[in-house]
Amino acid sequence: MNGFERIMAVFRGEVPDCIPLWELGISQEVIDKLYKDENLSLAEFVERMDYDGITVREEMKLTYIDSLTFYDEWGIVRRIGEKGTHYYVEGPIKDEATLDKYSPPDPYAKHRFVTLRKVVDKYKYKKAIVLLSHDAFEFSYYLCGMENLFMFYVTNPDFVHRLARKVIEYKKAVIERAIKEGVDIILSGDDYAYHQGLMMSRAHFEEYVLPYLKEVVELTKRYDKYFIKHCDGNIWSIIDDFIEIGVDGLHPLEPIAGMDIGKVKEKYGDKLVLIGNVDCSSLLTWGSEEEVCEATKETIAKAAPNGRYILSSSNSIHSSVKAENLVALIRTARKYGKYPLDEKFVEEYKNRNYILKYLQH
């Protein structure tokens, strides 16, 4: 099997020859540490490390205010922090008047999918191509600020829905275009939760978030493509909602937020493809190679039996991840992730709580 075949098999409910590997994102800094002086692109790194899928994004033109501050085509201002991380500063919408005048970028701009086309040309039917897109929540608060958005949930519902409609129509156009360009899977990257639970009330989630997520899921399904919902934090309270609207895969299942992969597998393993759970907040950043190996083996034993699992970090390979730990994760996955899984190995590791103990320590 190649990477595309493995990931498609997992989404069809079949057991592939081995556990697929994929990451939402991989920092260029980590790539450069592993392959000094080779100047590998993300696509080249994915091929070098034999990942089964590759993530692509829509492309945005940036306008720099100074050497560290820029705004994108949405008018959202960000600043470049330590290690190249982009931090949100402010959005262009302040009130009803600015909302009335605001227009999103052109989803059909020629530069939007330059990289996507190159990836499709090279990897179509070889690796699963995943579009990282969004529903309406994150870009709504990027545009007007999170505190303002949550205030408007209570004081001005019409403003919230009008703003969300501007965002979702753009995102739907981009998703539809990306599908026609050749992507295999759509992923929404909006986060709705902290480590303790939802950022907003259950009632506000149902009114302002879920309907727009449902729209992008339904659009994806009209084209017979699979849909992954990425959501950091403790999301136990909304997994059933994801299933009800047709989500196929769930990422990243953060152990530090109480998303125990064994418990999620037990309850939802026959309903969702589970993706992630190898901690990148602490383990991949500060742990040893041996610790990463043990955590990866535990994750495989708990999540991978009977398939329907894709191995990845608990978010992405960010710039603080140790390069050698990423190699340890991949090496361990390829060694212990071959199907049929070794029964003695699964029995030995499935009841361990190594990851939890590590994070508590």
C-alpha positions in Angstrom: 0.0 0.0 0.0 1.1 3.6 -0.6 0.2 6.5 1.7 -3.0 7.4 -0.1 -4.2 3.9 0.0 -3.5 3.5 3.7 -5.3 6.6 4.8 -8.3 6.0 2.5 -8.5 2.4 3.9 -8.6 3.8 7.4 -11.5 6.1 6.5 -13.4 3.3 4.8 -13.1 1.3 8.0 -10.6 -1.2 6.6 -7.3 -2.2 8.2 -4.3 -1.1 6.2 -0.9 -2.8 6.1 0.4 -0.4 8.7 -0.7 2.6 10.8 -0.7 5.8 8.6 1.4 8.7 9.6 0.4 12.3 9.0 0.9 15.7 10.7 -1.2 18.9 10.6 1.9 21.0 10.3 5.7 20.6 10.5 7.9 23.5 11.4 10.5 24.5 8.9 12.9 24.9 11.8 12.6 21.2 12.7 13.0 20.2 9.1 16.2 22.3 8.9 17.6 20.8 12.1 17.2 17.3 10.6 18.5 18.1 7.1 21.0 20.9 7.5 22.0 22.7 4.3 19.5 20.7 2.2 16.8 23.4 2.3 14.0 20.9 2.1 10.5 22.1 1.6 7.6 20.6 3.5 6.6 18.4 0.6 10.2 17.2 0.2 10.4 16.4 3.9 7.1 14.5 3.9 8.5 12.4 1.1 11.9 11.9 2.8 10.2 10.7 6.0 7.7 8.6 4.2 4.6 10.3 5.7 1.3 9.0 4.3 -0.4 12.3 4.0 0.5 15.9 3.3 -1.3 19.1 4.5 -1.9 22.1 2.2 -3.3 25.5 2.9 -4.7 28.3 0.8 -2.2 31.0 0.1 -2.5 34.6 1.3 -0.6 37.7 0.2 0.9 39.6 3.2 1.6 43.3 3.5 4.3 44.2 6.0 3.8 47.3 8.3 7.4 46.8 9.7 9.9 44.0 9.8 7.8 42.0 12.4 4.3 43.1 11.8 2.0 42.4 8.8 -1.6 42.1 7.8 -3.2 39.6 5.4 -5.9 39.9 2.8 -8.5 39.7 5.5 -7.0 42.8 7.1 -6.0 40.8 10.1 -2.8 42.1 11.8 -0.3 39.7 13.2 3.2 40.0 14.6 6.1 37.6 14.3 7.4 36.4 17.7 10.1 34.2 18.9 11.1 31.4 16.5 8.9 32.8 13.8 5.6 32.2 15.4 2.8 34.5 14.3 0.7 36.1 17.0 -2.7 37.7 16.5 -2.8 41.5 17.1 -6.2 42.8 15.9 -8.8 42.6 13.2 -10.4 45.2 11.0 -14.0 45.0 12.2 -14.9 47.1 15.2 -18.6 47.7 15.0 -21.7 47.5 12.8 -20.4 50.2 10.5 -17.2 48.4 9.7 -19.0 45.1 9.3 -21.4 46.7 6.8 -18.5 47.9 4.7 -16.3 44.8 5.0 -15.7 42.3 2.2 -13.7 39.1 2.5 -10.8 38.3 0.1 -11.4 36.8 -3.3 -11.6 33.0 -2.9 -10.9 32.6 -6.6 -7.7 34.6 -6.7 -5.1 33.0 -8.9 -2.5 32.8 -6.2 -4.7 31.0 -3.7 -3.6 27.4 -4.7 -0.2 27.7 -6.3 1.3 25.2 -3.9 -1.7 23.0 -3.8 -1.5 22.4 -7.5 2.2 21.4 -7.2 1.4 19.0 -4.5 -1.5 17.5 -6.5 0.7 17.1 -9.5 3.3 15.3 -7.6 1.4 13.3 -5.0 -2.1 12.6 -6.2 -3.1 9.0 -5.4 0.3 8.6 -3.8 -0.3 10.5 -0.5 -3.5 11.7 1.0 -3.8 15.4 0.4 -5.4 17.3 3.3 -6.7 20.8 3.0 -6.4 22.8 6.3 -9.3 25.1 6.2 -11.8 26.6 8.7 -15.5 27.0 9.5 -16.8 30.3 10.9 -15.6 30.6 14.5 -11.9 31.4 14.4 -12.0 33.9 11.6 -14.9 35.6 13.2 -12.8 36.4 16.3 -9.8 37.2 14.2 -11.9 39.8 12.5 -13.4 41.5 15.5 -11.5 40.1 18.6 -12.5 37.2 20.8 -13.7 39.3 23.7 -15.8 41.4 21.4 -17.2 38.3 19.7 -18.2 36.7 23.0 -19.8 40.0 24.1 -21.8 40.1 20.8 -23.0 36.5 21.5 -25.1 38.1 24.3 -25.7 41.6 23.1 -25.9 41.4 19.3 -26.7 38.0 17.9 -27.5 39.4 14.4 -23.9 40.9 14.2 -22.5 37.5 15.0 -24.5 35.7 12.3 -23.8 38.4 9.7 -20.1 38.1 10.4 -20.1 34.3 10.4 -21.9 34.4 7.1 -19.2 36.5 5.5 -16.6 34.1 6.7 -18.4 30.8 5.9 -19.2 31.8 2.3 -15.6 32.5 1.6 -14.4 29.3 3.3 -17.0 27.2 1.4 -15.9 28.7 -1.9 -12.3 27.8 -1.1 -13.1 24.3 0.0 -15.2 23.6 -3.1 -12.4 25.0 -5.3 -9.7 22.9 -3.5 -11.8 19.7 -3.9 -12.0 20.4 -7.7 -8.2 21.0 -7.7 -7.7 17.5 -6.3 -7.5 17.4 -2.5 -8.7 14.2 -0.8 -9.7 15.3 2.7 -11.0 18.6 4.2 -10.0 19.6 7.7 -11.5 22.4 9.8 -8.9 23.9 12.1 -11.1 26.0 14.4 -10.5 25.4 18.1 -13.5 25.8 20.4 -12.1 24.5 23.7 -9.6 25.0 26.5 -8.1 22.2 28.6 -11.2 22.3 30.9 -13.9 22.4 28.3 -15.7 24.7 25.8 -14.7 28.3 25.4 -18.4 29.2 25.3 -21.6 27.9 26.7 -23.3 24.9 25.2 -26.2 27.1 24.0 -23.8 29.5 22.3 -21.9 26.6 20.7 -25.2 25.3 19.3 -26.3 28.7 18.0 -23.2 30.3 16.7 -20.7 27.5 15.9 -22.3 24.2 15.1 -24.5 25.3 12.2 -21.6 26.7 10.3 -19.4 23.7 10.9 -22.3 21.6 9.5 -22.4 23.7 6.3 -18.7 22.9 5.5 -19.2 19.2 6.4 -22.3 19.0 4.1 -20.4 20.6 1.3 -17.5 18.2 1.7 -19.9 15.2 1.6 -21.6 16.4 -1.5 -18.3 15.7 -3.2 -17.8 12.4 -1.5 -14.7 13.5 0.4 -13.8 12.8 4.0 -13.9 15.5 6.7 -11.6 15.8 9.8 -12.5 18.1 12.7 -9.4 19.5 14.4 -10.2 20.9 17.9 -7.7 21.4 20.7 -8.7 21.1 24.3 -11.3 19.0 26.2 -14.0 18.2 23.7 -15.8 15.3 25.3 -19.0 17.3 25.4 -19.2 17.9 21.7 -17.9 14.7 20.1 -21.5 13.4 19.6 -22.3 16.6 17.8 -19.5 16.1 15.4 -20.7 12.6 14.7 -24.3 13.7 14.2 -23.3 16.2 11.5 -21.1 13.8 9.6 -17.5 14.4 10.7 -15.4 11.4 9.7 -12.1 12.0 11.7 -11.2 13.7 15.0 -7.8 15.4 15.6 -5.7 16.0 17.7 -7.0 14.4 21.0 -4.7 16.2 23.5 -3.8 14.0 26.4 -3.0 17.1 28.5 -6.6 18.2 28.1 -8.1 14.9 29.3 -8.6 13.3 25.9 -7.4 9.8 26.9 -6.9 7.9 23.6 -8.0 4.6 25.2 -11.3 6.0 26.4 -12.0 7.8 23.2 -11.2 4.6 21.2 -13.5 2.6 23.5 -16.5 4.9 23.1 -16.0 6.3 19.5 -13.6 4.0 17.7 -16.3 2.5 15.5 -17.7 5.9 14.6 -14.7 8.1 14.0 -11.1 7.9 12.7 -9.0 9.0 15.6 -5.9 11.0 14.8 -3.1 12.2 17.1 -2.5 12.0 20.9 1.3 11.9 21.0 1.9 14.9 23.3 3.7 17.8 21.7 3.2 20.3 24.5 5.8 18.7 26.7 6.8 15.2 25.7 8.1 15.9 22.1 9.5 19.2 23.3 11.3 18.2 26.5 11.2 14.5 26.7 13.9 12.0 25.8 13.9 9.7 22.7 13.2 6.7 25.0 10.2 8.5 26.6 8.8 9.4 23.2 9.2 5.7 22.1 7.3 4.5 25.2 4.5 7.0 24.7 4.2 6.2 21.0 4.0 2.4 21.8 1.3 3.1 24.4 -0.7 5.2 21.9 -0.5 2.5 19.2 -1.6 -0.2 21.6 -4.6 1.8 22.8 -5.7 3.5 19.5 -4.7 1.3 16.6 -6.3 -2.2 17.2 -8.9 -2.8 14.4 -7.7 0.2 12.4 -9.4 3.5 12.2 -6.4 5.4 13.6 -3.8 7.7 12.1 -0.7 8.4 14.2 0.4 12.0 14.7 1.3 14.5 17.5 -1.3 16.1 19.7 -1.4 19.1 17.5 1.6 19.7 15.1 5.4 19.5 15.0 6.0 23.1 16.1 9.4 24.8 16.3 10.1 23.7 19.9 9.8 20.0 19.1 13.2 18.2 19.4 14.1 17.0 15.9 15.4 13.7 17.3 12.1 13.1 19.1 10.2 13.4 15.8 12.5 10.8 14.4 11.9 8.6 17.4 8.2 8.9 17.0 8.3 7.9 13.3 10.8 5.1 13.8 8.7 3.6 16.7 5.5 3.9 14.6 7.0 2.1 11.7 8.4 -0.7 13.9 5.4 -1.4 16.0 2.6 -0.2 13.7 2.5 -3.0 11.2 -0.8 -4.9 10.9 -1.7 -7.3 12.3 -0.5 -5.8 15.5 1.5 -8.1 17.8 -1.0 -9.3 20.4 1.6 -9.5 23.1 2.7 -6.0 22.4 -0.9 -4.7 22.6 -1.6 -6.5 25.8 1.6 -5.2 27.4 1.0 -1.6 26.6 -2.8 -1.0 26.3 -3.3 -0.6 30.1 -0.3 1.6 30.7 -0.7 5.2 31.7 2.8 6.3 30.9 1.7 9.4 29.0 -0.5 10.6 31.9 2.1 10.0 34.4 4.7 11.8 32.3 2.5 14.9 31.9 1.6 14.9 35.6 5.3 14.7 36.5 
